[in-house]
Amino acid sequence: MASVVEPVPLLGLCDGELDPKRYRSSFRTNKVGGLPDWLPLIARPRPRCGLCGAPSALVAQVYCPLQAATYHRNLHLFACSRGTCSGRPESWTALRSQSLEAEVAAARGPRRAPPAATDWCEQADDWGVEEAQEETESSQTPSEDGEMLFSRNMQTLSLEEETDAHVFRPMFISVVEESELYEDEDDLEHAKELLREYERKQGAVTATEEGSDGCGAENYEKTRAKHGDAVFSRFMKSISWCPQQVLRYCRGGRPLFISSAPSSMAQAVPRCSSCGGSRTFELQLMPALVSLLQRTERAAGAELEFGTVLVYTCTSSCWTPASELAVEEFCFVQADPDQQLFQ
């Protein structure tokens, strides 16, 4: 019986500020913050917080066509940045949108043949970084294609119609395969040694606190309560080789929980609201992103805190051709047991 091959996790890293005066983003751009770039045929939704009703801010935009697909595919993650709502699952919204390549090409009008939607989701090389570079180069010419003009007009409308919405400072997201972080046995052994050292330090801290006064058992329990159980320890060890990762993509793979999760995630994750089918894990936002969500002047009072946000999407990625509506997916939010570790 053939063994099941685990998907290779892809790690998203912040790769510099996306200055709108120098760069024009599009639906192919992977980014943190800013304003959303929608596929040309998708009706522009305006997500609002499920708790207070305030307009939600874009936290991340990911271009994620599936393997061998003939359509473009996006995930947009929004959240309410008000302190009273921050960190609660009702304040998060994940939207999936898709359009056939031919439909997008027709909507954009005559231009050079666009590249096929890259199948980076399953062993592909990048998240459209080369495409983003091409768009940057084209922005230095007098001509402007329909897609870019559409994106810019939509951003202008967003600012005019949603002046009360917070906007996080936009940053590019670049990608690296997790396996590339240790390409040979020496690197892998070094990574294991780092994990062993982490475990030793954790043990030393606990031992010191236990013997520092007459309340060793109480201090030990407080340490466990503060840092969580073994789940948190595994989470820290898993990201220790690349703690700066802001996004982890592994569709169909296993998520990293930062604290104890429901005994049956299959029951905790609702079925697809569109087709009624099952959902699968696709990506998660990581703790390092919190400190990088810089506020723009428009968002002077914005604040956002979380441990990790797991996004589950329709297993079949269902959609209706020519549909103008984005599909809402499921967000599972976990708080950070010790936010100070990521400051």
Salt bridges, closest charged atoms under 4 A:
GLU6 OE2 - ARG254 NE 3.76
GLU17 OE2 - ARG169 NH1 3.96
ASP37 OD2 - LYS31 NZ 2.81
GLU131 OE2 - ARG28 NH1 3.43
GLU134 OE1 - ARG112 NH2 2.93
GLU144 OE2 - ARG24 NH1 3.41
GLU144 OE2 - ARG152 NH1 3.15
ASP145 OD2 - ARG111 NH1 2.86
GLU147 OE1 - ARG28 NH1 3.54
GLU147 OE1 - ARG108 NE 3.00
GLU161 OE1 - ARG44 NH2 3.27
GLU161 OE1 - ARG46 NH1 3.03
GLU162 OE2 - ARG46 NE 3.25
GLU178 OE2 - ARG248 NH2 2.89
GLU189 OE2 - ARG196 NH2 2.85
GLU193 OE1 - ARG196 NH2 3.02
GLU193 OE2 - ARG200 NH2 3.05
GLU197 OE2 - LYS201 NZ 3.40
GLU199 OE2 - LYS237 NZ 2.72
GLU218 OE2 - LYS222 NZ 3.40
GLU282 OE2 - ARG73 NH1 2.71
GLU282 OE1 - ARG251 NE 3.24
GLU329 OE2 - ARG96 NE 2.64
GLU329 OE1 - ARG279 NE 2.78
ASP338 OD2 - HIS227 ND1 3.60
